[in-house]
Amino acid sequence: MVTVVGVRFKKAGKIYYFSPGELNVKKNDNVIVETARGVEFGECVIDPKQIKEEEIVSPLKNVIRIANKEDIDRHLENKSKEEEAFRVCLEKIQQHNLKMKLIDVEYTFDNNKVIFYFTADGRVDFRELVKDLASIFRTRIELRQIGVRDEAKMIGGLGPCGRTMCCSTFLGDFAPVSIKMAKEQNLSLNPTKISGICGRLMCCLNYEQETYEHIRIKLPKIDSVVDTPYGRGIVVSNSVVKESVKVKIKPQNGDETIEEIPIEKIELVSGSFEGSISEDEIKIDVEAVEDVAIIKELFKED
């Protein structure tokens, strides 16, 4: 077992493990750490804990020190310099007439590098831009192209639900999201209904997927024959949310009735359970020709 602390460099950013060594590092402490791209300023978000060696991405870097006032001042100074660097880079992009959208700028703690994040359709020849920026800032320049999901995470905003976007508040990493999840959750396969601000499938489709999968394996399909406390009948509808089915029951003596029954009180006689949906069952009806391009973009993974 190895003792590590979890450090984050950006709000809602990915958490990386570092060795605290002999330092008494605690949660919420600002720390200076050694990373693959140099010395960085971060925040400890996980108290020291023991993990297995196989869970570590080697080599395990060290926490150099707990940040002092000088370190914090330098970090704040870098943040203020990033605003000016953003403005300068925008001007240079316009001068070179490059088809790229600048998203964010980041100084490394030791000022050895300035990283410019941008989005663009396809490849961009930014060699002349890099030369100009290097002559202005007199340090190493890196231009890093990112996807639309990372763009949304950096910029932030409100999601379709009206709350601040998950990716910019607490999601450290993007989990895979598929159209199959939307189908199994009985959502309309309309791009405007299941896509986020980034134009990709909403991350929140992943939150309840495990629960849906657990319930669907116990949920009889429509037209299945089941035994119930009211007698034998045919399933006419089902609900994952309510964990129940509506059954049409026709007793030997009496009128036909529809009863809503919890799934734990029924027994499958013939038919099958909902279970998992196969890719072949997923069909999307496109009414407008222009929706084809939207749907193709929606199902991309960055």
C-alpha positions in Angstrom: 0.0 0.0 0.0 1.1 3.6 -0.8 0.1 6.8 0.9 -1.2 9.5 -1.5 -3.1 12.7 -1.6 -5.5 13.8 -4.4 -4.7 17.1 -6.0 -6.8 19.1 -8.5 -5.4 22.0 -10.7 -8.7 23.4 -11.9 -12.2 23.6 -10.6 -14.0 20.3 -11.5 -10.7 19.2 -13.1 -9.3 15.7 -13.0 -7.8 14.5 -9.6 -4.2 13.3 -9.7 -2.4 11.3 -7.0 0.8 12.6 -5.4 3.0 11.3 -2.6 2.9 13.7 0.4 6.3 12.4 1.6 7.0 13.7 5.1 4.7 16.7 4.7 1.5 17.1 6.7 -0.8 17.8 3.8 -4.5 18.1 4.5 -7.6 18.6 2.4 -8.1 22.2 1.1 -4.3 22.9 1.4 -2.7 24.6 -1.6 0.3 22.7 -2.7 3.2 22.9 -5.1 3.7 19.6 -6.9 6.0 18.2 -9.6 4.2 17.2 -12.8 5.1 16.0 -16.2 4.9 19.5 -17.5 6.8 21.1 -14.7 6.1 22.6 -11.3 2.4 23.3 -10.7 0.2 25.0 -8.2 -2.8 22.9 -7.1 -5.3 22.2 -4.3 -5.4 19.1 -2.2 -9.0 17.7 -2.4 -8.4 14.2 -0.9 -6.8 13.7 2.5 -3.9 11.3 2.7 -5.0 7.7 2.2 -3.7 4.3 1.4 -4.2 2.8 -2.0 -2.8 -0.3 -3.8 0.3 0.2 -5.9 -1.5 -1.1 -9.1 -3.9 1.9 -8.8 -1.0 4.3 -9.3 0.1 5.7 -12.6 3.8 5.5 -12.4 6.0 7.3 -11.6 4.3 8.7 -8.5 5.4 12.4 -8.3 6.0 14.2 -5.0 4.3 17.1 -3.3 7.2 19.6 -3.1 5.8 21.8 -0.4 2.6 23.3 1.0 2.1 26.6 -0.7 3.2 29.7 1.2 2.1 33.3 0.7 4.7 33.9 -2.0 3.5 30.9 -3.9 -0.2 32.0 -3.6 0.7 35.6 -4.8 2.6 34.2 -7.7 -0.4 32.0 -8.7 -2.7 35.0 -8.5 -0.3 37.0 -10.6 -0.3 34.2 -13.2 -4.1 34.3 -13.3 -4.1 38.1 -14.0 -1.4 37.6 -16.8 -3.7 35.0 -18.4 -6.3 37.6 -19.1 -3.8 39.8 -21.0 -2.4 36.8 -22.9 -5.9 35.9 -24.0 -6.5 39.4 -25.4 -3.1 39.4 -27.2 -3.7 36.0 -28.7 -7.2 37.0 -30.0 -5.6 39.9 -31.8 -3.0 37.7 -33.4 -5.5 35.2 -34.5 -7.5 37.9 -36.3 -4.3 39.3 -37.9 -3.4 35.9 -39.3 -7.0 35.3 -40.3 -7.1 31.8 -38.7 -10.3 29.9 -38.4 -10.0 28.9 -34.7 -11.8 29.9 -31.6 -9.7 30.7 -28.5 -11.2 29.2 -25.4 -8.7 29.6 -22.5 -5.1 30.5 -21.6 -3.0 28.9 -18.9 0.4 29.8 -17.4 2.4 27.1 -15.8 3.3 28.0 -12.2 7.0 28.4 -13.0 6.2 30.5 -16.1 8.1 28.1 -18.4 5.2 27.7 -20.7 1.9 29.4 -21.8 -0.8 27.1 -23.0 -3.5 28.3 -25.4 -6.6 26.1 -25.7 -8.7 26.4 -28.9 -11.3 24.7 -30.9 -11.4 24.5 -34.7 -13.0 22.5 -37.5 -10.2 20.4 -38.7 -6.4 21.2 -38.6 -5.1 24.7 -38.4 -1.6 25.9 -39.5 -0.7 28.1 -36.6 3.1 28.1 -37.0 3.3 31.8 -37.7 1.0 32.5 -34.7 3.3 30.5 -32.4 6.3 32.5 -33.6 4.5 35.8 -32.9 3.3 34.7 -29.4 6.8 33.4 -28.5 8.4 36.8 -29.5 5.8 38.6 -27.3 5.8 36.4 -24.2 9.4 35.1 -24.5 8.7 31.7 -23.2 7.6 28.3 -24.6 4.2 28.4 -26.3 1.8 25.5 -26.7 -1.4 25.6 -28.7 -3.7 22.8 -27.8 -6.8 21.9 -29.8 -9.7 20.6 -27.6 -13.1 19.1 -28.3 -16.5 20.7 -27.7 -17.1 18.9 -24.4 -13.9 20.3 -23.0 -14.9 23.7 -24.4 -18.2 23.6 -22.4 -16.3 22.5 -19.3 -13.9 25.4 -19.5 -16.5 28.1 -20.3 -19.3 26.9 -18.1 -23.0 27.9 -18.3 -26.5 26.6 -17.7 -27.6 23.2 -18.8 -31.1 22.4 -20.3 -32.2 21.7 -16.7 -31.5 25.3 -15.6 -28.7 24.3 -13.3 -25.0 25.1 -13.7 -23.5 22.5 -16.0 -22.2 19.3 -14.3 -18.9 19.3 -16.2 -17.9 22.7 -15.0 -18.9 22.1 -11.3 -18.1 18.6 -10.2 -17.5 16.2 -13.0 -13.7 15.6 -13.0 -13.8 13.3 -16.0 -16.2 12.6 -18.9 -17.8 9.2 -18.7 -18.9 7.5 -22.0 -22.5 8.2 -22.9 -24.4 6.4 -25.6 -27.7 6.7 -27.4 -28.6 3.3 -26.0 -28.9 4.9 -22.6 -31.4 7.4 -23.9 -33.4 4.5 -25.4 -33.4 2.4 -22.3 -34.6 5.4 -20.3 -37.5 5.9 -22.7 -36.4 9.3 -23.7 -37.3 10.9 -27.1 -34.5 10.4 -29.5 -34.7 14.0 -30.6 -31.3 15.7 -30.6 -32.7 18.8 -29.1 -34.1 16.8 -26.1 -31.1 14.7 -25.2 -28.1 16.9 -26.1 -26.3 19.3 -23.8 -24.9 22.8 -24.4 -21.8 21.2 -26.1 -24.0 19.5 -28.7 -23.2 16.0 -27.5 -25.3 13.6 -25.5 -26.0 14.9 -22.0 -23.6 13.5 -19.3 -26.5 13.1 -16.9 -27.9 10.2 -19.0 -25.2 8.2 -17.2 -26.3 9.0 -13.7 -29.3 6.7 -13.4 -28.4 4.1 -16.1 -27.4 1.5 -13.6 -30.8 1.7 -11.8 -32.6 1.5 -15.1 -30.6 -1.6 -16.1 -31.4 -3.2 -12.7 -35.1 -2.6 -13.0 -35.5 -3.5 -16.7 -34.3 -7.1 -16.2 -37.3 -7.6 -13.9 -39.8 -5.7 -16.0 -42.0 -7.8 -18.4 -42.4 -6.6 -21.9 -45.7 -5.5 -23.3 -47.9 -8.5 -24.4 -46.2 -10.8 -22.0 -48.5 -13.1 -20.0 -48.1 -12.8 -16.2 -49.7 -14.2 -13.0 -50.9 -11.5 -10.5 -52.8 -11.4 -7.3 -55.9 -10.6 -9.4 -55.4 -13.5 -11.7 -53.6 -14.2 -15.0 -53.4 -11.3 -17.5 -51.5 -9.6 -20.3 -49.1 -6.7 -19.8 -50.4 -3.6 -21.7 -47.8 -1.1 -20.4 -44.8 -0.9 -18.0 -43.0 1.8 -16.1 -39.3 1.7 -15.0 -39.8 4.8 -12.8 -42.8 3.3 -10.9 -41.4 -0.2 -11.1 -44.8 -1.5 -12.0 -46.8 -2.8 -14.9 -50.4 -2.4 -16.1 -52.0 -5.7 -16.7 -55.3 -6.5 -18.5 -57.1 -9.1 -16.6 -60.3 -10.9 -17.8 -61.7 -13.1 -15.1 -64.0 -16.1 -16.0 -67.0 -14.2 -14.5 -66.9 -10.5 -14.7 -65.7 -7.6 -16.8 -62.2 -7.0 -18.1 -60.1 -4.8 -15.9 -56.8 -3.0 -16.0 -54.7 -3.2 -12.8 -51.4 -1.5 -12.0 -49.2 -4.0 -10.1 -45.7 -3.7 -8.6 -43.2 -5.9 -10.4 -42.4 -7.9 -7.3 -46.0 -9.1 -7.1 -46.1 -10.6 -10.6 -44.7 -13.8 -12.2 -43.9 -14.2 -15.8 -45.8 -17.0 -17.5 -44.8 -16.4 -21.2 -43.0 -13.6 -23.0 -39.8 -11.9 -21.9 -38.3 -9.2 -19.8 -37.3 -5.8 -21.1 -33.6 -6.3 -20.4 -30.9 -4.5 -22.4 -31.6 -2.9 -25.8 -29.5 -4.1 -28.7 -28.0 -1.6 -31.1 -30.2 -3.1 -33.9 -33.3 -2.0 -32.0 -32.2 1.7 -32.0 -33.9 3.4 -34.9 -34.1 7.2 -35.2 -36.6 8.8 -37.5 -35.3 11.9 -39.1 -38.1 14.2 -40.5 -35.9 17.0 -41.8 -32.8 16.5 -44.0 -30.9 19.1 -42.0 -31.3 16.9 -38.9 -29.0 14.2 -40.3 -25.9 16.4 -39.7 -27.1 17.3 -36.2 -27.6 13.6 -35.3 -24.1 12.6 -36.7 -22.5 15.3 -34.5 -24.6 14.3 -31.4 -23.3 10.8 -31.4 -19.6 11.7 -31.7 -17.3 11.1 -28.7 -14.5 13.6 -28.1 
